[in-house]
């Protein structure tokens, strides 16, 4: 069970790093604010889903 949690934690870490790296590298030439906001929103939804999957069976 610990390796499964570690795998999900590493995935969340990658998502957090992407949230910082993407706007300053790939989206540097985009002057509109909603490009980064869309990426941050999608990454946040993915992180919420991962957290739900991790915690849904804790009471059992």
C-alpha distance matrix in Angstrom:
0.0 3.8 5.5 5.3 6.5 8.7 10.1 11.0 12.5 14.5 15.7 16.9 18.5 20.3 21.5 22.9 24.6 26.1 27.4 29.4 30.4 31.5 34.3 35.8 35.8 36.0 37.5 40.0 42.9 42.1 44.2 42.9 40.2 38.6 37.1 34.7 34.2 33.2 30.6 29.3 29.2 27.3 24.7 24.4 23.9 21.1 19.4 19.9 18.5 15.3 15.1 15.9 13.2 10.6 12.5 13.9 11.6 11.6 14.6 13.5
3.8 0.0 3.8 5.4 5.1 6.1 8.6 10.0 10.3 12.2 14.2 15.2 16.2 18.3 19.9 20.9 22.3 24.2 25.6 27.2 28.2 29.7 32.4 33.7 33.8 34.3 35.9 38.1 41.3 40.6 42.7 41.6 38.9 37.5 36.0 33.4 33.1 32.4 29.6 28.1 28.4 26.8 23.8 23.5 23.6 20.9 18.7 19.7 18.9 15.3 14.9 16.6 14.3 11.2 13.2 15.5 13.8 13.0 16.3 16.0
5.5 3.8 0.0 3.8 5.4 4.9 6.1 8.7 9.7 10.4 12.3 14.2 15.0 16.5 18.4 19.8 20.9 22.5 24.4 26.0 26.5 27.9 30.9 32.0 31.7 32.2 34.0 36.3 39.4 38.9 41.2 40.2 37.8 36.5 34.6 32.1 32.2 31.2 28.2 27.1 27.7 25.7 22.7 23.0 23.1 20.0 18.2 19.8 18.7 15.0 15.5 17.3 14.7 12.2 15.0 17.1 15.8 15.7 19.2 18.6
5.3 5.4 3.8 0.0 3.8 5.4 5.1 6.4 8.6 10.0 10.8 12.6 14.3 15.5 16.8 18.6 20.2 21.3 22.9 25.0 25.7 26.6 29.5 31.1 30.9 31.0 32.5 35.1 38.0 37.3 39.6 38.3 35.9 34.2 32.5 30.2 30.0 28.8 26.0 25.0 25.1 23.0 20.3 20.5 20.2 17.0 15.6 16.9 15.3 11.8 12.6 14.1 11.1 9.1 12.2 13.9 13.1 13.6 17.1 16.6
6.5 5.1 5.4 3.8 0.0 3.8 5.4 5.2 6.1 8.6 9.8 10.5 12.2 14.2 15.3 16.5 18.3 19.9 21.1 23.0 24.2 25.4 28.0 29.5 29.7 30.1 31.4 33.8 36.8 36.0 38.0 36.7 34.0 32.6 31.1 28.5 28.1 27.3 24.6 23.1 23.4 21.7 18.8 18.5 18.6 15.8 13.6 14.8 14.0 10.3 10.2 12.3 10.2 7.3 10.1 12.7 12.2 11.9 15.7 16.0
8.7 6.1 4.9 5.4 3.8 0.0 3.8 5.4 5.0 6.1 8.5 9.8 10.3 12.3 14.2 15.2 16.4 18.3 19.9 21.3 22.2 23.8 26.5 27.6 27.7 28.4 29.9 32.1 35.3 34.8 37.0 36.0 33.4 32.3 30.6 27.8 27.9 27.3 24.3 22.9 23.7 22.0 18.8 19.0 19.7 16.7 14.4 16.4 16.0 12.2 12.5 15.1 13.3 10.6 13.5 16.3 16.0 15.5 19.2 19.6
10.1 8.6 6.1 5.1 5.4 3.8 0.0 3.8 5.4 5.2 6.3 8.8 9.9 10.7 12.5 14.4 15.4 16.6 18.6 20.4 20.8 21.9 25.0 26.3 26.0 26.2 28.0 30.4 33.4 32.9 35.3 34.3 32.0 30.6 28.6 26.2 26.5 25.4 22.3 21.4 22.2 20.0 17.0 17.8 18.1 14.7 13.2 15.6 14.6 10.8 12.3 14.7 12.5 10.7 14.2 16.5 16.6 16.9 20.7 20.8
11.0 10.0 8.7 6.4 5.2 5.4 3.8 0.0 3.8 5.4 5.0 6.3 8.6 9.8 10.6 12.4 14.3 15.2 16.6 18.9 19.8 20.6 23.3 25.1 25.1 25.2 26.5 29.0 32.0 31.1 33.3 32.0 29.5 27.9 26.3 23.8 23.7 22.6 19.8 18.6 19.0 17.0 14.1 14.5 14.6 11.4 9.7 11.8 10.9 7.2 8.5 11.2 9.4 7.8 11.3 13.7 14.5 14.9 18.7 19.3
12.5 10.3 9.7 8.6 6.1 5.0 5.4 3.8 0.0 3.8 5.4 5.1 6.2 8.7 9.8 10.5 12.4 14.2 15.3 17.0 18.3 19.7 22.2 23.6 24.0 24.6 25.8 28.0 31.2 30.5 32.5 31.4 28.7 27.6 26.0 23.2 23.1 22.7 19.7 18.1 19.0 17.6 14.2 14.3 15.3 12.6 10.0 12.3 12.6 9.0 9.2 12.6 11.8 9.5 12.3 15.4 16.3 15.8 19.5 20.7
14.5 12.2 10.4 10.0 8.6 6.1 5.2 5.4 3.8 0.0 3.8 5.4 4.9 6.2 8.6 9.8 10.5 12.3 14.2 15.6 16.1 17.7 20.6 21.6 21.6 22.3 24.0 26.0 29.2 28.9 31.1 30.4 28.0 27.1 25.1 22.3 22.9 22.4 19.0 17.9 19.4 17.7 14.2 15.1 16.5 13.4 11.4 14.5 14.6 11.2 12.3 15.6 14.5 12.7 15.9 18.7 19.6 19.4 23.1 24.0
15.7 14.2 12.3 10.8 9.8 8.5 6.3 5.0 5.4 3.8 0.0 3.8 5.3 5.1 6.3 8.7 9.9 10.5 12.5 14.6 15.0 15.9 18.8 20.4 20.2 20.3 21.8 24.3 27.3 26.6 29.0 28.0 25.7 24.4 22.4 19.9 20.3 19.4 16.1 15.4 16.5 14.4 11.1 12.5 13.4 10.1 8.8 12.1 11.9 8.8 10.8 13.8 12.7 12.0 15.3 17.6 19.1 19.5 23.2 24.0
16.9 15.2 14.2 12.6 10.5 9.8 8.8 6.3 5.1 5.4 3.8 0.0 3.8 5.4 5.0 6.2 8.6 9.7 10.5 12.8 14.2 15.2 17.5 19.3 19.8 20.1 21.0 23.4 26.5 25.6 27.5 26.3 23.7 22.5 20.9 18.1 18.1 17.7 14.7 13.1 14.2 12.9 9.3 9.8 11.4 8.8 6.3 9.7 10.5 7.8 8.8 12.3 12.3 11.3 14.0 16.7 18.6 18.6 22.1 23.5
18.5 16.2 15.0 14.3 12.2 10.3 9.9 8.6 6.2 4.9 5.3 3.8 0.0 3.8 5.4 5.1 6.2 8.6 9.9 11.0 12.2 14.0 16.5 17.5 18.1 19.1 20.3 22.1 25.5 25.1 27.0 26.3 23.7 23.1 21.3 18.2 18.8 18.9 15.6 14.0 16.0 15.0 11.2 12.0 14.3 12.0 9.6 13.0 14.3 11.6 12.3 15.9 15.9 14.5 17.0 20.0 21.6 21.2 24.8 26.3
20.3 18.3 16.5 15.5 14.2 12.3 10.7 9.8 8.7 6.2 5.1 5.4 3.8 0.0 3.8 5.4 5.1 6.1 8.6 10.0 10.1 11.5 14.5 15.6 15.5 16.1 17.7 19.8 23.0 22.8 25.1 24.6 22.4 21.7 19.4 16.7 17.8 17.4 13.8 13.1 15.3 13.7 10.2 12.2 14.2 11.5 10.3 14.1 14.8 12.5 14.1 17.4 17.1 16.3 19.3 21.9 23.6 23.7 27.3 28.5
21.5 19.9 18.4 16.8 15.3 14.2 12.5 10.6 9.8 8.6 6.3 5.0 5.4 3.8 0.0 3.8 5.4 5.0 6.2 8.9 9.8 10.3 12.8 14.7 15.1 15.2 16.1 18.6 21.6 20.8 22.9 21.9 19.5 18.5 16.5 13.8 14.4 13.9 10.5 9.5 11.5 10.1 6.4 8.5 10.7 8.4 7.5 11.2 12.3 10.7 12.4 15.5 15.7 15.6 18.2 20.6 22.8 23.1 26.5 28.0
22.9 20.9 19.8 18.6 16.5 15.2 14.4 12.4 10.5 9.8 8.7 6.2 5.1 5.4 3.8 0.0 3.8 5.4 5.1 6.7 8.8 10.3 12.0 13.5 14.7 15.6 16.1 18.0 21.3 20.6 22.2 21.4 18.7 18.3 16.7 13.4 14.0 14.5 11.3 9.3 11.9 11.6 8.0 8.9 12.0 10.7 8.8 12.1 14.2 12.7 13.4 16.7 17.6 16.9 19.0 21.8 24.1 23.8 27.1 29.0
24.6 22.3 20.9 20.2 18.3 16.4 15.4 14.3 12.4 10.5 9.9 8.6 6.2 5.1 5.4 3.8 0.0 3.8 5.4 5.3 6.0 8.4 10.7 11.3 12.1 13.5 14.6 16.1 19.6 19.5 21.4 21.2 19.0 19.0 16.9 13.7 15.2 15.8 12.2 11.1 14.3 13.8 10.4 12.1 15.1 13.6 12.2 15.7 17.4 15.7 16.7 20.1 20.6 19.9 22.3 25.0 27.1 26.9 30.3 32.0
26.1 24.2 22.5 21.3 19.9 18.3 16.6 15.2 14.2 12.3 10.5 9.7 8.6 6.1 5.0 5.4 3.8 0.0 3.8 5.3 5.0 5.5 8.4 9.9 10.1 10.6 11.7 13.9 17.1 16.7 19.0 18.6 16.7 16.3 13.8 11.0 12.9 12.9 9.2 9.1 12.2 11.3 8.4 11.1 13.7 12.2 11.9 15.4 16.7 15.6 17.3 20.3 20.7 20.6 23.1 25.5 27.8 28.1 31.5 33.0
27.4 25.6 24.4 22.9 21.1 19.9 18.6 16.6 15.3 14.2 12.5 10.5 9.9 8.6 6.2 5.1 5.4 3.8 0.0 3.8 5.8 6.0 7.1 9.4 10.8 11.3 11.2 13.3 16.5 15.5 17.2 16.4 14.0 13.7 11.8 8.5 9.8 10.6 7.3 6.1 9.6 9.8 7.1 9.0 12.2 11.7 11.1 14.2 16.2 15.7 16.8 19.7 20.7 20.8 22.8 25.1 27.8 27.9 31.1 33.0
29.4 27.2 26.0 25.0 23.0 21.3 20.4 18.9 17.0 15.6 14.6 12.8 11.0 10.0 8.9 6.7 5.3 5.3 3.8 0.0 3.8 6.0 6.4 7.1 9.2 11.0 11.0 12.0 15.6 15.3 16.8 16.7 14.4 15.1 13.3 9.8 11.8 13.3 10.3 9.1 12.8 13.5 10.9 12.4 15.8 15.4 14.4 17.4 19.6 18.8 19.6 22.8 23.9 23.5 25.5 28.1 30.6 30.3 33.6 35.6
30.4 28.2 26.5 25.7 24.2 22.2 20.8 19.8 18.3 16.1 15.0 14.2 12.2 10.1 9.8 8.8 6.0 5.0 5.8 3.8 0.0 3.8 5.8 5.6 6.2 8.2 9.3 10.3 13.8 14.3 16.4 16.9 15.4 16.1 13.5 10.7 13.4 14.3 11.1 11.1 14.8 14.7 12.4 14.7 17.7 16.8 16.4 19.7 21.4 20.4 21.8 24.8 25.5 25.3 27.6 30.1 32.5 32.4 35.8 37.6
31.5 29.7 27.9 26.6 25.4 23.8 21.9 20.6 19.7 17.7 15.9 15.2 14.0 11.5 10.3 10.3 8.4 5.5 6.0 6.0 3.8 0.0 3.8 5.5 5.2 5.4 6.3 8.5 11.5 11.5 14.0 14.3 13.1 13.3 10.3 8.1 11.2 11.5 8.4 9.6 13.0 12.6 11.1 14.0 16.5 15.7 16.2 19.3 20.7 20.3 22.0 24.7 25.4 25.7 28.1 30.2 32.8 33.2 36.5 38.1
34.3 32.4 30.9 29.5 28.0 26.5 25.0 23.3 22.2 20.6 18.8 17.5 16.5 14.5 12.8 12.0 10.7 8.4 7.1 6.4 5.8 3.8 0.0 3.8 5.7 6.2 4.7 6.2 9.4 8.9 10.8 11.1 9.8 10.8 8.3 5.8 9.3 10.6 8.4 9.2 12.7 13.3 12.4 14.6 17.3 17.4 17.7 20.4 22.2 22.3 23.6 26.2 27.3 27.7 29.8 31.9 34.7 34.9 38.0 39.9
35.8 33.7 32.0 31.1 29.5 27.6 26.3 25.1 23.6 21.6 20.4 19.3 17.5 15.6 14.7 13.5 11.3 9.9 9.4 7.1 5.6 5.5 3.8 0.0 3.8 6.5 6.1 5.3 9.1 10.1 11.8 13.2 12.3 14.0 11.6 9.4 12.8 14.4 12.1 12.7 16.3 16.9 15.6 17.7 20.7 20.5 20.5 23.4 25.3 24.9 26.2 29.0 30.0 30.1 32.2 34.5 37.2 37.2 40.4 42.3
35.8 33.8 31.7 30.9 29.7 27.7 26.0 25.1 24.0 21.6 20.2 19.8 18.1 15.5 15.1 14.7 12.1 10.1 10.8 9.2 6.2 5.2 5.7 3.8 0.0 3.8 5.7 5.5 8.7 10.3 13.0 14.6 14.4 15.6 12.5 11.1 14.8 15.5 12.9 14.3 17.8 17.6 16.3 19.1 21.7 21.0 21.4 24.6 25.9 25.4 27.1 29.9 30.5 30.7 33.1 35.3 37.8 38.1 41.5 43.1
36.0 34.3 32.2 31.0 30.1 28.4 26.2 25.2 24.6 22.3 20.3 20.1 19.1 16.1 15.2 15.6 13.5 10.6 11.3 11.0 8.2 5.4 6.2 6.5 3.8 0.0 3.8 5.7 7.6 8.6 12.0 13.2 13.5 14.0 10.4 10.0 13.7 13.6 11.3 13.6 16.6 16.0 15.4 18.5 20.5 19.9 20.9 24.0 25.0 24.8 26.9 29.4 29.8 30.5 33.0 34.9 37.5 38.1 41.4 42.9
37.5 35.9 34.0 32.5 31.4 29.9 28.0 26.5 25.8 24.0 21.8 21.0 20.3 17.7 16.1 16.1 14.6 11.7 11.2 11.0 9.3 6.3 4.7 6.1 5.7 3.8 0.0 3.8 5.6 5.3 8.4 9.4 9.8 10.6 7.4 7.2 11.0 11.4 10.0 12.1 14.9 15.1 15.1 17.7 19.8 19.9 20.9 23.6 24.9 25.2 27.0 29.3 30.2 31.0 33.2 35.0 37.9 38.4 41.5 43.3
40.0 38.1 36.3 35.1 33.8 32.1 30.4 29.0 28.0 26.0 24.3 23.4 22.1 19.8 18.6 18.0 16.1 13.9 13.3 12.0 10.3 8.5 6.2 5.3 5.5 5.7 3.8 0.0 3.8 5.6 7.7 10.1 10.7 12.7 10.1 9.7 13.3 14.5 13.3 14.8 17.9 18.4 18.1 20.5 22.9 23.1 23.8 26.4 28.1 28.2 29.8 32.2 33.3 33.8 35.9 37.9 40.8 41.1 44.2 46.0
42.9 41.3 39.4 38.0 36.8 35.3 33.4 32.0 31.2 29.2 27.3 26.5 25.5 23.0 21.6 21.3 19.6 17.1 16.5 15.6 13.8 11.5 9.4 9.1 8.7 7.6 5.6 3.8 0.0 3.8 6.2 9.1 11.1 12.9 10.5 11.4 14.8 15.6 15.0 17.1 19.7 20.2 20.5 22.9 25.0 25.3 26.4 28.9 30.3 30.8 32.5 34.7 35.7 36.5 38.6 40.4 43.4 43.9 47.0 48.8
42.1 40.6 38.9 37.3 36.0 34.8 32.9 31.1 30.5 28.9 26.6 25.6 25.1 22.8 20.8 20.6 19.5 16.7 15.5 15.3 14.3 11.5 8.9 10.1 10.3 8.6 5.3 5.6 3.8 0.0 3.8 5.6 7.9 9.3 7.3 8.9 11.8 12.6 12.7 14.8 17.0 17.7 18.6 20.7 22.6 23.3 24.6 26.7 28.2 29.1 30.7 32.7 33.9 35.0 36.9 38.4 41.6 42.2 45.1 47.0
44.2 42.7 41.2 39.6 38.0 37.0 35.3 33.3 32.5 31.1 29.0 27.5 27.0 25.1 22.9 22.2 21.4 19.0 17.2 16.8 16.4 14.0 10.8 11.8 13.0 12.0 8.4 7.7 6.2 3.8 0.0 3.8 6.5 9.0 8.5 9.9 12.1 13.6 14.5 15.9 17.9 19.3 20.3 21.9 23.9 25.1 26.2 28.0 29.8 30.9 32.2 34.1 35.6 36.7 38.2 39.9 43.1 43.6 46.3 48.4
42.9 41.6 40.2 38.3 36.7 36.0 34.3 32.0 31.4 30.4 28.0 26.3 26.3 24.6 21.9 21.4 21.2 18.6 16.4 16.7 16.9 14.3 11.1 13.2 14.6 13.2 9.4 10.1 9.1 5.6 3.8 0.0 3.8 5.6 6.2 8.2 9.5 10.9 12.5 13.9 15.2 16.9 18.4 19.6 21.3 22.9 24.2 25.6 27.4 28.8 30.1 31.7 33.4 34.7 36.1 37.5 40.9 41.4 44.0 46.1
40.2 38.9 37.8 35.9 34.0 33.4 32.0 29.5 28.7 28.0 25.7 23.7 23.7 22.4 19.5 18.7 19.0 16.7 14.0 14.4 15.4 13.1 9.8 12.3 14.4 13.5 9.8 10.7 11.1 7.9 6.5 3.8 0.0 3.8 5.5 6.0 6.4 8.9 10.6 11.1 12.4 14.7 15.9 16.7 18.6 20.5 21.4 22.6 24.8 26.2 27.1 28.8 30.8 31.8 33.0 34.5 38.0 38.3 40.8 43.1
38.6 37.5 36.5 34.2 32.6 32.3 30.6 27.9 27.6 27.1 24.4 22.5 23.1 21.7 18.5 18.3 19.0 16.3 13.7 15.1 16.1 13.3 10.8 14.0 15.6 14.0 10.6 12.7 12.9 9.3 9.0 5.6 3.8 0.0 3.8 5.5 4.7 5.9 8.5 9.5 10.0 12.0 13.9 14.7 16.1 18.1 19.5 20.5 22.3 24.0 25.2 26.5 28.4 29.9 31.0 32.2 35.7 36.4 38.8 41.0
37.1 36.0 34.6 32.5 31.1 30.6 28.6 26.3 26.0 25.1 22.4 20.9 21.3 19.4 16.5 16.7 16.9 13.8 11.8 13.3 13.5 10.3 8.3 11.6 12.5 10.4 7.4 10.1 10.5 7.3 8.5 6.2 5.5 3.8 0.0 3.8 5.4 5.3 6.5 8.8 10.0 11.0 12.6 14.4 15.8 17.0 18.6 20.2 21.7 23.0 24.6 26.2 27.6 29.0 30.7 31.9 35.3 36.1 38.7 40.6
34.7 33.4 32.1 30.2 28.5 27.8 26.2 23.8 23.2 22.3 19.9 18.1 18.2 16.7 13.8 13.4 13.7 11.0 8.5 9.8 10.7 8.1 5.8 9.4 11.1 10.0 7.2 9.7 11.4 8.9 9.9 8.2 6.0 5.5 3.8 0.0 3.8 5.4 5.1 6.1 8.5 9.9 10.5 12.0 14.2 15.4 16.3 18.2 20.0 21.0 22.3 24.2 25.8 26.8 28.4 30.0 33.3 33.7 36.5 38.5
34.2 33.1 32.2 30.0 28.1 27.9 26.5 23.7 23.1 22.9 20.3 18.1 18.8 17.8 14.4 14.0 15.2 12.9 9.8 11.8 13.4 11.2 9.3 12.8 14.8 13.7 11.0 13.3 14.8 11.8 12.1 9.5 6.4 4.7 5.4 3.8 0.0 3.8 5.5 5.1 6.0 8.6 9.8 10.3 12.2 14.2 15.1 16.2 18.3 19.9 20.8 22.4 24.4 25.5 26.7 28.1 31.6 32.0 34.5 36.7
33.2 32.4 31.2 28.8 27.3 27.3 25.4 22.6 22.7 22.4 19.4 17.7 18.9 17.4 13.9 14.5 15.8 12.9 10.6 13.3 14.3 11.5 10.6 14.4 15.5 13.6 11.4 14.5 15.6 12.6 13.6 10.9 8.9 5.9 5.3 5.4 3.8 0.0 3.8 5.5 5.1 6.2 8.6 9.8 10.7 12.4 14.2 15.3 16.7 18.5 20.0 21.2 22.8 24.5 25.9 26.9 30.4 31.3 33.8 35.7
30.6 29.6 28.2 26.0 24.6 24.3 22.3 19.8 19.7 19.0 16.1 14.7 15.6 13.8 10.5 11.3 12.2 9.2 7.3 10.3 11.1 8.4 8.4 12.1 12.9 11.3 10.0 13.3 15.0 12.7 14.5 12.5 10.6 8.5 6.5 5.1 5.5 3.8 0.0 3.8 5.4 5.2 6.1 8.5 10.0 10.7 12.2 14.2 15.5 16.6 18.3 20.0 21.3 22.6 24.4 25.8 29.0 29.8 32.6 34.4
29.3 28.1 27.1 25.0 23.1 22.9 21.4 18.6 18.1 17.9 15.4 13.1 14.0 13.1 9.5 9.3 11.1 9.1 6.1 9.1 11.1 9.6 9.2 12.7 14.3 13.6 12.1 14.8 17.1 14.8 15.9 13.9 11.1 9.5 8.8 6.1 5.1 5.5 3.8 0.0 3.8 5.5 5.1 6.0 8.6 9.9 10.4 12.1 14.2 15.2 16.2 18.2 20.0 20.9 22.3 24.0 27.2 27.7 30.4 32.5
29.2 28.4 27.7 25.1 23.4 23.7 22.2 19.0 19.0 19.4 16.5 14.2 16.0 15.3 11.5 11.9 14.3 12.2 9.6 12.8 14.8 13.0 12.7 16.3 17.8 16.6 14.9 17.9 19.7 17.0 17.9 15.2 12.4 10.0 10.0 8.5 6.0 5.1 5.4 3.8 0.0 3.8 5.5 5.1 6.2 8.7 9.8 10.5 12.4 14.3 15.3 16.5 18.5 20.0 21.1 22.3 25.8 26.5 28.9 31.0
27.3 26.8 25.7 23.0 21.7 22.0 20.0 17.0 17.6 17.7 14.4 12.9 15.0 13.7 10.1 11.6 13.8 11.3 9.8 13.5 14.7 12.6 13.3 16.9 17.6 16.0 15.1 18.4 20.2 17.7 19.3 16.9 14.7 12.0 11.0 9.9 8.6 6.2 5.2 5.5 3.8 0.0 3.8 5.4 5.2 6.3 8.7 9.9 10.7 12.5 14.3 15.4 16.8 18.5 20.2 21.1 24.5 25.6 28.2 29.9
24.7 23.8 22.7 20.3 18.8 18.8 17.0 14.1 14.2 14.2 11.1 9.3 11.2 10.2 6.4 8.0 10.4 8.4 7.1 10.9 12.4 11.1 12.4 15.6 16.3 15.4 15.1 18.1 20.5 18.6 20.3 18.4 15.9 13.9 12.6 10.5 9.8 8.6 6.1 5.1 5.5 3.8 0.0 3.8 5.5 5.1 6.2 8.6 9.9 10.6 12.3 14.2 15.4 16.5 18.4 20.0 23.0 23.8 26.7 28.4
24.4 23.5 23.0 20.5 18.5 19.0 17.8 14.5 14.3 15.1 12.5 9.8 12.0 12.2 8.5 8.9 12.1 11.1 9.0 12.4 14.7 14.0 14.6 17.7 19.1 18.5 17.7 20.5 22.9 20.7 21.9 19.6 16.7 14.7 14.4 12.0 10.3 9.8 8.5 6.0 5.1 5.4 3.8 0.0 3.8 5.4 5.0 6.2 8.6 9.8 10.5 12.3 14.3 15.2 16.4 18.1 21.3 21.8 24.5 26.6
23.9 23.6 23.1 20.2 18.6 19.7 18.1 14.6 15.3 16.5 13.4 11.4 14.3 14.2 10.7 12.0 15.1 13.7 12.2 15.8 17.7 16.5 17.3 20.7 21.7 20.5 19.8 22.9 25.0 22.6 23.9 21.3 18.6 16.1 15.8 14.2 12.2 10.7 10.0 8.6 6.2 5.2 5.5 3.8 0.0 3.8 5.4 5.0 6.2 8.7 9.9 10.5 12.4 14.3 15.4 16.3 19.7 20.8 23.2 25.1
21.1 20.9 20.0 17.0 15.8 16.7 14.7 11.4 12.6 13.4 10.1 8.8 12.0 11.5 8.4 10.7 13.6 12.2 11.7 15.4 16.8 15.7 17.4 20.5 21.0 19.9 19.9 23.1 25.3 23.3 25.1 22.9 20.5 18.1 17.0 15.4 14.2 12.4 10.7 9.9 8.7 6.3 5.1 5.4 3.8 0.0 3.8 5.5 5.1 6.2 8.7 9.9 10.7 12.4 14.4 15.4 18.5 19.7 22.6 24.0
19.4 18.7 18.2 15.6 13.6 14.4 13.2 9.7 10.0 11.4 8.8 6.3 9.6 10.3 7.5 8.8 12.2 11.9 11.1 14.4 16.4 16.2 17.7 20.5 21.4 20.9 20.9 23.8 26.4 24.6 26.2 24.2 21.4 19.5 18.6 16.3 15.1 14.2 12.2 10.4 9.8 8.7 6.2 5.0 5.4 3.8 0.0 3.8 5.4 5.1 6.1 8.6 9.9 10.5 12.3 14.2 17.1 17.6 20.6 22.4
19.9 19.7 19.8 16.9 14.8 16.4 15.6 11.8 12.3 14.5 12.1 9.7 13.0 14.1 11.2 12.1 15.7 15.4 14.2 17.4 19.7 19.3 20.4 23.4 24.6 24.0 23.6 26.4 28.9 26.7 28.0 25.6 22.6 20.5 20.2 18.2 16.2 15.3 14.2 12.1 10.5 9.9 8.6 6.2 5.0 5.5 3.8 0.0 3.8 5.4 5.1 6.2 8.7 9.9 10.6 11.9 15.3 16.0 18.5 20.5
18.5 18.9 18.7 15.3 14.0 16.0 14.6 10.9 12.6 14.6 11.9 10.5 14.3 14.8 12.3 14.2 17.4 16.7 16.2 19.6 21.4 20.7 22.2 25.3 25.9 25.0 24.9 28.1 30.3 28.2 29.8 27.4 24.8 22.3 21.7 20.0 18.3 16.7 15.5 14.2 12.4 10.7 9.9 8.6 6.2 5.1 5.4 3.8 0.0 3.8 5.4 5.0 6.3 8.7 10.0 10.5 13.8 15.3 17.8 19.2
15.3 15.3 15.0 11.8 10.3 12.2 10.8 7.2 9.0 11.2 8.8 7.8 11.6 12.5 10.7 12.7 15.7 15.6 15.7 18.8 20.4 20.3 22.3 24.9 25.4 24.8 25.2 28.2 30.8 29.1 30.9 28.8 26.2 24.0 23.0 21.0 19.9 18.5 16.6 15.2 14.3 12.5 10.6 9.8 8.7 6.2 5.1 5.4 3.8 0.0 3.8 5.4 5.1 6.2 8.7 10.1 12.7 13.8 17.0 18.2
15.1 14.9 15.5 12.6 10.2 12.5 12.3 8.5 9.2 12.3 10.8 8.8 12.3 14.1 12.4 13.4 16.7 17.3 16.8 19.6 21.8 22.0 23.6 26.2 27.1 26.9 27.0 29.8 32.5 30.7 32.2 30.1 27.1 25.2 24.6 22.3 20.8 20.0 18.3 16.2 15.3 14.3 12.3 10.5 9.9 8.7 6.1 5.1 5.4 3.8 0.0 3.8 5.4 5.0 6.2 8.5 11.2 11.5 14.5 16.4
15.9 16.6 17.3 14.1 12.3 15.1 14.7 11.2 12.6 15.6 13.8 12.3 15.9 17.4 15.5 16.7 20.1 20.3 19.7 22.8 24.8 24.7 26.2 29.0 29.9 29.4 29.3 32.2 34.7 32.7 34.1 31.7 28.8 26.5 26.2 24.2 22.4 21.2 20.0 18.2 16.5 15.4 14.2 12.3 10.5 9.9 8.6 6.2 5.0 5.4 3.8 0.0 3.8 5.4 5.3 5.8 9.3 10.4 12.8 14.5
13.2 14.3 14.7 11.1 10.2 13.3 12.5 9.4 11.8 14.5 12.7 12.3 15.9 17.1 15.7 17.6 20.6 20.7 20.7 23.9 25.5 25.4 27.3 30.0 30.5 29.8 30.2 33.3 35.7 33.9 35.6 33.4 30.8 28.4 27.6 25.8 24.4 22.8 21.3 20.0 18.5 16.8 15.4 14.3 12.4 10.7 9.9 8.7 6.3 5.1 5.4 3.8 0.0 3.8 5.7 5.6 8.0 10.0 12.8 13.5
10.6 11.2 12.2 9.1 7.3 10.6 10.7 7.8 9.5 12.7 12.0 11.3 14.5 16.3 15.6 16.9 19.9 20.6 20.8 23.5 25.3 25.7 27.7 30.1 30.7 30.5 31.0 33.8 36.5 35.0 36.7 34.7 31.8 29.9 29.0 26.8 25.5 24.5 22.6 20.9 20.0 18.5 16.5 15.2 14.3 12.4 10.5 9.9 8.7 6.2 5.0 5.4 3.8 0.0 3.8 6.0 7.3 8.0 11.4 12.4
12.5 13.2 15.0 12.2 10.1 13.5 14.2 11.3 12.3 15.9 15.3 14.0 17.0 19.3 18.2 19.0 22.3 23.1 22.8 25.5 27.6 28.1 29.8 32.2 33.1 33.0 33.2 35.9 38.6 36.9 38.2 36.1 33.0 31.0 30.7 28.4 26.7 25.9 24.4 22.3 21.1 20.2 18.4 16.4 15.4 14.4 12.3 10.6 10.0 8.7 6.2 5.3 5.7 3.8 0.0 3.8 5.6 5.4 8.4 10.3
13.9 15.5 17.1 13.9 12.7 16.3 16.5 13.7 15.4 18.7 17.6 16.7 20.0 21.9 20.6 21.8 25.0 25.5 25.1 28.1 30.1 30.2 31.9 34.5 35.3 34.9 35.0 37.9 40.4 38.4 39.9 37.5 34.5 32.2 31.9 30.0 28.1 26.9 25.8 24.0 22.3 21.1 20.0 18.1 16.3 15.4 14.2 11.9 10.5 10.1 8.5 5.8 5.6 6.0 3.8 0.0 3.8 5.9 7.6 8.8
11.6 13.8 15.8 13.1 12.2 16.0 16.6 14.5 16.3 19.6 19.1 18.6 21.6 23.6 22.8 24.1 27.1 27.8 27.8 30.6 32.5 32.8 34.7 37.2 37.8 37.5 37.9 40.8 43.4 41.6 43.1 40.9 38.0 35.7 35.3 33.3 31.6 30.4 29.0 27.2 25.8 24.5 23.0 21.3 19.7 18.5 17.1 15.3 13.8 12.7 11.2 9.3 8.0 7.3 5.6 3.8 0.0 3.8 5.6 5.5
11.6 13.0 15.7 13.6 11.9 15.5 16.9 14.9 15.8 19.4 19.5 18.6 21.2 23.7 23.1 23.8 26.9 28.1 27.9 30.3 32.4 33.2 34.9 37.2 38.1 38.1 38.4 41.1 43.9 42.2 43.6 41.4 38.3 36.4 36.1 33.7 32.0 31.3 29.8 27.7 26.5 25.6 23.8 21.8 20.8 19.7 17.6 16.0 15.3 13.8 11.5 10.4 10.0 8.0 5.4 5.9 3.8 0.0 3.8 5.5
14.6 16.3 19.2 17.1 15.7 19.2 20.7 18.7 19.5 23.1 23.2 22.1 24.8 27.3 26.5 27.1 30.3 31.5 31.1 33.6 35.8 36.5 38.0 40.4 41.5 41.4 41.5 44.2 47.0 45.1 46.3 44.0 40.8 38.8 38.7 36.5 34.5 33.8 32.6 30.4 28.9 28.2 26.7 24.5 23.2 22.6 20.6 18.5 17.8 17.0 14.5 12.8 12.8 11.4 8.4 7.6 5.6 3.8 0.0 3.8
13.5 16.0 18.6 16.6 16.0 19.6 20.8 19.3 20.7 24.0 24.0 23.5 26.3 28.5 28.0 29.0 32.0 33.0 33.0 35.6 37.6 38.1 39.9 42.3 43.1 42.9 43.3 46.0 48.8 47.0 48.4 46.1 43.1 41.0 40.6 38.5 36.7 35.7 34.4 32.5 31.0 29.9 28.4 26.6 25.1 24.0 22.4 20.5 19.2 18.2 16.4 14.5 13.5 12.4 10.3 8.8 5.5 5.5 3.8 0.0
